[in-house]
Amino acid sequence: MSKIQNFDNLQTLTEDQFNLLKVIQTEYKMGMLALNSLGAHTLTVYGGSMVQKTDLAYHNVLKISELLSKKGWGIASGGGPGIMTAALDGAKKGGSKAIAFCIDIPGESPAPNRDVSLVFTQFSVRKYILRQSDAFVFAPGGLGTLDELMELLTLIKTNKYPQKPLFLLDSKFWSGYMKWFEEILLNERKVVAQDFLKLFILIDKPEDIIKHIYGNQNKITG
């Protein structure tokens, strides 16, 4: 295959494509500045927008955010309802800063009354910004939550991203997923390595995350 020597004869970018590049650059800058304002340590919380306040997962996320907020952690999440609202409300209860990283999609209004509420048009930029935290909680959720989890696991496994504490909240919710990982991907089809299962930690109680982060001197300390 011959190498391309120059780009003179290639199709040039259209005005719309140049404008999109400007939007992406602006959203990256906006997101990083906001994230850096959260302080020394940050937690990103992922989870479903349809999870109700009566759900135990909602309560647990609220408590996790509150507990870490009291230790000086900033909290980042999406800007929608459900788990995202629980995470951001927990930060306010704990006294730390919360940022709602919203995405411009139909049917999901930005979270009100936040220290900072940013609306992104580009999923790729928003995903990158949310990945820059020190620890992550994946609560029960749908396709968006699974997408974020699999992308983060892939980046860690391929050494494109450092391994950080990654917690899967609610072992009952994640049990089928874990069974598929272990029985099908690992043992039957052998398409992942054994250490893949060490990339995440199953938790059921808010206090579990505190024990994992602060109970081991090799973990993050605040």
Secondary structure, 3 states (H helix, E strand, C coil): CCCCCCCCCCCCCCHHHHHHHHHHHHHHHHHHHHHHCCCCCEEEEECCCCCCCCCHHHHHHHHHHHHHHCCCCEEEEECCCCHHHHHHHHHHHHCCCEEEEEECCCCCCCCCCCCEEEEECCHHHHHHHHCCCCEEEECCCCHHHHHHHHHHHHHHHCCCCCCCCEEEECHHHHHHHHHHHHHHHHHHCCCCCHHHHHCCEEECCHHHHHHHHHCCCCCCCC
